[in-house]
Amino acid sequence: MTQPIALQLYSVREQLVRDFEGTIRRVADIGFAGVETAGFPAGVSPAAAKALFDELGLTVCAAHAPLPLGESAAEALERMAALGCDRLVCAWMAPAEYATVGAALRVCDRLNRAAAVCAQHGLRLGVHNHWFEFQPIGDTGIWPYQIWLENLDPRIFFELDAYWARVGGIEPSEALRRLGPRVELLHVKDGPADSTQSAMTAVGTGVMDYKALIPEATAVAWLIVELDHCATDMLAAVDQSYRYLAGGGLGHGRAA
């Protein structure tokens, strides 16, 4: 049985600003089984978005949202409740927050506190990687992902971005092995994977070998297409990415 395929809506953020409903309907028409949210354009509430997702049969598999701490707590919890989703993903912490081992440990402490709040509200916290978590901290010989494994609350799951792992210098299959069964979501993107600035391309048209990687991702619940930026038309690349995964038997959409 293959995993369902979702779209990280950050990919189509520009299109959503111009026509939120039309873009979501296009995503559904392509065949995606779900979406992962990352904020909403002005004038679109999480509740209104959820109503549209429900109408179209799109599952909200996860949401990139602020950590439920301090001034962001109420917003994050309200958003998750409106979306009816229990996976809250921390999408980004700047490279400077991993500049030293001490700083990385403080990141873990912050994430652990957020995980405790999530648990109190029936939510689960995940963390998403970029390239720098797979690069050593200075000359210490210690990688941020190692600090994650040793210091994060075991309730925290990983959203492995295979492309960014490769940009960081580790083969995605090795990143998957090292992070282990806590990898619950897999971000799927493609391109040259040679720098942080290279334009991405539709899945199946770059250097990533998802035909080998996805079958190894046995603990993954969802495959999530995400193109941060793209060398071609974004919606066309999103469509092509879905067709590559579903047509190749690597994942499935709503009709499967």
N, C-alpha and C positions, 0 to 999 in steps of 0.2 A: 504493500500500500504506500503510495507516494504522499508527500505532505501537500497541504493546500498552499496556494500562492497568493500573497497579498502585495499591495503596493504601498510603499512609504510615501505619503502624500507630499512630503517635502520635495519630492521629485518634480511635482507639477505645481509648485507654489505660485509661479507667475500666472499660470493658466487659471488657478483657483481665484486669484484676485480679480481677474477679468470676468470670469463666469464660473462661479462655484458649482452651481447645480449642473450646468452643462458638462463641466469637466468630470464631475463624479459620475454622471450618467455614461460618459464615454469610458471611464474606467470599468464600470459594470458591464458595458457592452463588449469590451475586450474579452471579459471572461473571468477576471480576478475573483477569487473567493472572499477576499477581505481587504481591509485597509489598516495601515498603521498611521495614526494622526501625529501631527507636529505643529499644533497651533492652528488658528483659523483666521481668515481675512476679517477685516472690520465689517461689522454688521452680520456676521454669521456666528451664532452661538453654538456651543457643543451640543445642546439639546436639539437644535434645528438640524445640525449636521447628522446627529444620530437618527433622527426621524427619516432623513433621506437615505442613509445607509440601510436602515431597516426596510424601507420600501423597495430597495434594489437588491436586497438579499446579501449585502456586504457585511461580513463580521468585522468588528473592531478587534483585531487580534492583540493590539498593544497600543500604547500612547506614549509618545515622547512628551514629557511634561516636567514642570519644575519639581524639585524635591519638596516634599511636604514638610518643610522646616521654616521657622520664622515667619516673615511676612508673606512667603509664597505658599504656606501650608493650606490656607483656606481655598485659594484659587486651584491648587493642584487637586485637592480632595473633591471639590465641587466639579471640576472637569471630569475626573474619573467616574464620579457618580452619574453625571449626565450621559457619559458615553457607555455606561454599563460594561465597563472593561476592568479587569482586575490586574493587568500587567502594566505597571508604570515603569517606563524606561528612562534612565538618566542618559541623555543623548550626548552630552558634551561637557568636559571639563578641560580648560585650556592647558596646553603643554607646560606652562609655567607652574601649574599645580602639581606637576610631577618632576620638578626641576631638581629636587633633592629627595633622599629617602625619607627624611622627616616630613617633607611636604606630602609625599605619597601616602604616608601613614595617616596624616591628617585627613586626606581625601577618604581613606577607608573609614575613619571614625565618623566622618560626616555621612557617608553612605550607610553605615551601620545604624546610625541614629534615624535616618530616613526609613530604613527597612523596618525598624521597630514601629514607627508611626504607621507605615503601610499595613503592617500585620494587625494593628489595632483597628483598622478600618476595612479589613477583608481584602486587602490589596497585596500584591507581590512586587518587589522591586527588582529591576534588572539594570545592567550597566552595559553600555555600547562602547566599543573600542574605536579608536582611530589608529594612525600609524605609530604615534609616539609611545603607546603602551607596550609596543614590541621593539623598542629601542632602549639600550642601556642608559641608566641614569649616570651621566658623567663617566668617570672612570671606575665606578663602584663594581661593575660586573653584575649589577642587579637590575632586573627589568620590572617596570610597573606591574605587568601582568603577574609576576611572581609574588609581588606584594599583595595583589588582589587575592590570589589563591591562599596565601598564608594568613591574611588578616580580615577578609570580608566575612560577614555573617554568612553561614552556609545557606541561608534562605535566599540569598541574592543570586539570581541567575545571570547568565551572560547572553548578550546579543552579539554574536560574532560577526563582524564585518570582514568577510574573507579578503576583499580587495584591499582594504586599508592594512590588514595584517601583512599582505605581501609587499605593499609599499614600505611598510616598516622594516622589512627584511626577513620575515619568516614565511615559510611555505604555509598556505592555508591549512593543508592537511595536518601539519605539525602543530599549528595553533589550535586546531580542533582537538587533537590528541591531548595537548597539554592542559587545555581548559576542561576537557572531559565532559561528563554527562550534564554539567551545569549549563552547557550551551543549549538553550531552549529555542532561540530564534536565530535565523541565519540571514544576514543581509547579503543580497546577491547583486553585484554590479560588475562592470567589465570595462576594459580599456587597456592602455599600455602598462599601467601599474608601475611606472618608472619614476614618478615624483608626485608630490602632493598637488601640483599645478596642472598635470596632464588632463586633457579633456577626456571624459568618460564616453563610452559607446554602449550600444545595445548589448545586452547579455548574449554571449555566443559569438561576438565579433572581436573580442580582445584576447588577452593572453590567459585568462582564467580558465581552468579546467574543471568546470562544474560537473561534467559527466563522471569524473572520478571522485570529486569531493562530496557531492550531495548523497550518494549512497553510503558514505562513511558517517554521515551526520544522523545517526540512528536515534539520538535523543531529541532532535529538533522537531518542534511542533509546527512551525511555519517557515516557509521560504518567503522572504520579503524583498522584492525588487526595489532598489534605491539607486537613483542616479543623481548625485549631488549637483552635477552640471553635465552638459552633454555637447559633443561635437556636432550633433545633428539635431533635427527637430525632436523635442523632448517627447511629445505624445507618440510620435512614430516610433521612437526608440523604446518607449514603454510597451507599446503594442508588440514590437518585434521581440522584446525580452520575454514577454508572456508566452508568445508563440514558440519561442525556442525551448522554454522550460516545459510547457504543457505538451507541445508537439513531440518533444524528445522523451516523454515519459518520465521526466525528472520531478514533476509536480503536477497538481491538478487544480482546476478552477471550480466554479460553482456547479457546473453541469455534471462533473464526474461523480 
